[in-house]
Amino acid sequence: MNKGIEKAFSKGKAFIAFVTSGDPDLETTEEIVYAMDRAGCSLVELGIPFSDPTAEGPVIQAANVLSLIHISEPTRHLRIS
């Protein structure tokens, strides 16, 4: 298992936050991820938007749609530092 994940669960529980990459834009996504880290999140799940998020709830569905509208090149999500 990844050392970072092992550390996150070293006390048995971890707070895992979620953010959709690219909503409202990639620069803000990066700021949000760092803010989550500073706020004490153990791990951050970065959601890569896709065109048919039917299994997601309405908030994540809307975030996916907005991200896809703003970012037409999906590989840009993988370049976040």
C-alpha positions in Angstrom: 0.0 0.0 0.0 1.1 3.6 -0.6 3.0 5.0 2.4 0.8 8.2 2.3 -2.3 6.1 2.5 -0.9 3.9 5.3 0.0 7.1 7.2 -3.5 8.5 6.7 -5.1 5.4 8.2 -2.5 4.9 10.9 -5.0 5.9 13.6 -7.7 3.7 12.2 -9.7 6.4 10.6 -9.1 9.1 8.0 -11.0 12.1 6.7 -11.2 11.8 2.9 -12.4 14.9 1.0 -13.7 15.0 -2.6 -13.4 17.6 -5.2 -14.2 17.5 -8.9 -11.2 18.6 -10.9 -11.9 21.6 -13.1 -14.9 23.0 -11.3 -14.8 26.0 -11.7 -11.3 25.8 -13.2 -8.0 23.9 -12.7 -6.3 26.8 -10.9 -9.1 26.9 -8.3 -9.1 23.1 -8.0 -5.4 23.2 -7.1 -6.1 25.9 -4.5 -9.0 23.9 -3.1 -6.8 20.8 -2.8 -4.1 22.7 -0.9 -6.7 24.3 1.4 -8.1 20.9 2.2 -4.6 19.7 3.1 -4.1 22.7 5.4 -7.5 22.1 7.0 -6.5 18.7 8.0 -7.8 16.3 5.4 -6.1 12.9 5.5 -6.5 12.3 1.8 -8.1 14.2 -1.1 -10.0 12.3 -3.8 -9.8 14.2 -7.1 -12.7 13.4 -9.3 -12.0 13.4 -13.0 -15.1 14.6 -14.8 -16.9 12.4 -17.4 -19.8 13.0 -19.6 -22.3 10.5 -18.1 -22.1 10.7 -14.3 -25.5 9.0 -13.7 -24.3 7.1 -10.6 -23.3 10.4 -8.9 -25.6 12.7 -7.0 -26.9 16.0 -8.5 -24.1 18.2 -7.0 -21.3 16.0 -8.5 -23.2 15.7 -11.7 -23.4 19.5 -12.0 -19.7 19.8 -11.2 -18.8 17.3 -13.9 -20.9 19.2 -16.5 -19.3 22.6 -15.6 -15.8 21.1 -15.6 -16.4 19.6 -19.1 -17.7 22.9 -20.4 -14.6 24.8 -19.2 -11.9 22.2 -19.9 -12.1 20.4 -23.3 -8.8 18.5 -22.9 -9.2 15.8 -20.3 -5.5 15.2 -19.9 -5.1 18.7 -18.4 -6.7 17.3 -15.2 -3.6 15.0 -14.8 -1.2 17.9 -14.8 -2.3 19.5 -11.5 0.8 19.7 -9.2 
